[in-house]
Amino acid sequence: MSQPVTSTQAPESLSLGELTTLLQQIFERHGTSSAVAGVLADNCARAQRDGSYSHGVFRIPGYLSSLASNWVNGQAVPVVEDVASGFIRVDAAGGFAQPALAAARQLLVEKARSAGIAVLAIRNSHHFAALWPDVEPFAEEGLVALSVVNSMTCVVPHGAHKPLFGTNPIAFAAPCADGHPIVFDLATSAIAHGDVQIAARKGHMLPAGMGVDKHGEPTENPKEILDGGALLPFGGHKGSALSMMVELLAAALTGGNFSFEFDWSKHPGAQTPWTGQLLIVIDPTKSGGNSFAQRSAELVRQMHVVGLERMPGDRRFIERAKSQEAGIPMGAEELAKLRALAE
Amino acid sequence: MSQPVTSTQAPESLSLGELTTLLQQIFERHGTSSAVAGVLADNCARAQRDGSYSHGVFRIPGYLSSLASNWVNGQAVPVVEDVASGFIRVDAAGGFAQPALAAARQLLVEKARSAGIAVLAIRNSHHFAALWPDVEPFAEEGLVALSVVNSMTCVVPHGAHKPLFGTNPIAFAAPCADGHPIVFDLATSAIAHGDVQIAARKGHMLPAGMGVDKHGEPTENPKEILDGGALLPFGGHKGSALSMMVELLAAALTGGNFSFEFDWSKHPGAQTPWTGQLLIVIDPTKSGGNSFAQRSAELVRQMHVVGLERMPGDRRFIERAKSQEAGIPMGAEELAKLRALAE
């Protein structure tokens, strides 16, 4: 904080463009193509801007060690297959999922607007980011989007003894007339792995129902979860059913791996799950009658009438506005590390 | 029981065909068209056969009082609109949702097989049944189906003080090579209203987190929930987000009412929610590569390997097999009441 101020922003605050450029340099420096670097940098910088710190620059070491291990192909060129009037397949070719989505995105929007609904099935892909950045832009174009991605074995199906499912998030975005789109992104696990790690470091206990120890017994001790234990699904048998659905949609339906199928043991440092992702995009103008965005604004209004103070996603929009005003705050040490990685 | 046995089945056991015929007579006797009666009778009899008692003949009085109150139109003829290669709208014309689905079903399957995915948006409809019967038949034809329906205000959004959402179920069905389809049907409320009523009658307390009293305070007393209180979503903010998504998909996207929008105060006896329903059907053969049904069977196999004893839906399939073997068991008094209603 004692660094000299050379502009209207303190050196620890970056614009979105500055952070994106820095991250792009880092990705390129560590073996990705320029195209892949651009997509990943944009995704990661937007997460950081919105205060999604668990999926912001915090992820950079995991990206780089996965690239260094030759587990994920940073040069992959996705292959888009136009299968039917509402169905697109993409083979991500062992690369990241976001460039695969970017390669098919325009065709997906065209199909959704023409057919009323379209599905994008991505396989052979690595998804290491938040899921909301994949759906939110569709809502900004007036479309409704739903996405699921499976990940890596760490969640015990309800009624089972050992982990099988990934944290398997579900993300949804819909346009809203009065303000930001309605967006949520929720893991079907009871808690994120990162939060368990933080609790373990701080010596805090967890609420009941978050995880089990290595013997499959319920525990509130985060260290026992990390020491060969596992997470539980959120909401008992219901969250477990949804996590199962994510495996079916993101893997069985795309041709990708289930969360328990890939073996990265020969790639020390690998952290990115090699699975699949499904996106469904709907054009609400096809539903006729009242404007969808007006109707969703009415739902939001009524949610506030019954006492809701914060919509899902509101915290991100607040952080975004702050970052747009004052720049994206970065610790000096963190920024120095990133700059060193870019050299 | 001591009744005389006049056939190989005791009089308290009916075949699916016998129960369906009896229920069809009841619906027709109480003002529905023959077409509507056939659809509702089939739905209700199948629920009873599968041991889904809360959505079997238990629902008949609610159906009949709603019809008698002129709240729902038992003679309604659904209007199907073919909007795009993947999008169908149906105006249920103030009738039940199931005949609206039946009217559009063949077109929906054709569109899903042609476009790869198709959506059916039903509005101006009353859904008073279980949701799994709407999706399971698609899986039996090799398709993947997802449906959501909103209902009536009884669930407090997470972070709010008063109820707004309905119990808003989500149902999913997918083909599976080795045996029954994979099917689940879950309310996004923490507990079903029927289970609260049963607990109140028995004088049992509920687990924590199921509902609130009329002041919005958490309670484990089912009587306080019923006396002006409300239910909570399952799984805290995550289940609440999913319930919100159901409102957006089943109402905003279809042109139907939100769960809080209809007013049945001038129709004493009305029990059926006047809302909307969305179905999404996907043809997994478009995904190429391995057979989807083989892949889902592999997921089920691995779920059993990690210790799962019962899949979602297994209880229904077990009850179904029993009913097919020995007939659908019916109490003598219950059956006499049904027969009286059919006269």
Interface residues (C-beta under 8 A of the other chain):
Chain A: E81 V83 A84 S85 G86 F87 R89 S114 A115 G116 I117 A118 V119 A121 R123 V144 V156 P157 G159 A160 H161 K162 P163 L164 I170 F172 A174 I182 F184 L186 T188 G216 F234 G235 G236 H237 K238 G239 A241 L242 M244 M245 E247 L248 L249 A251 A252 L253 T254 G255 F258 F260 I280 I282 D283 P284 K286 S287 G288 G289 N290 F292 R295 S296 E298 L299 Q302 M303 V306 G307 L308 E309 R310 P312
Chain B: E81 V83 A84 S85 G86 F87 R89 S114 A115 G116 I117 A118 V119 A121 R123 V144 V156 P157 G159 A160 H161 K162 P163 L164 I170 F172 A174 I182 F184 L186 T188 G216 F234 G235 G236 H237 K238 G239 A241 L242 M244 M245 E247 L248 L249 A251 A252 L253 T254 G255 F258 F260 I280 I282 D283 P284 K286 S287 G288 G289 N290 F292 R295 S296 E298 L299 Q302 M303 V306 G307 L308 E309 R310 P312
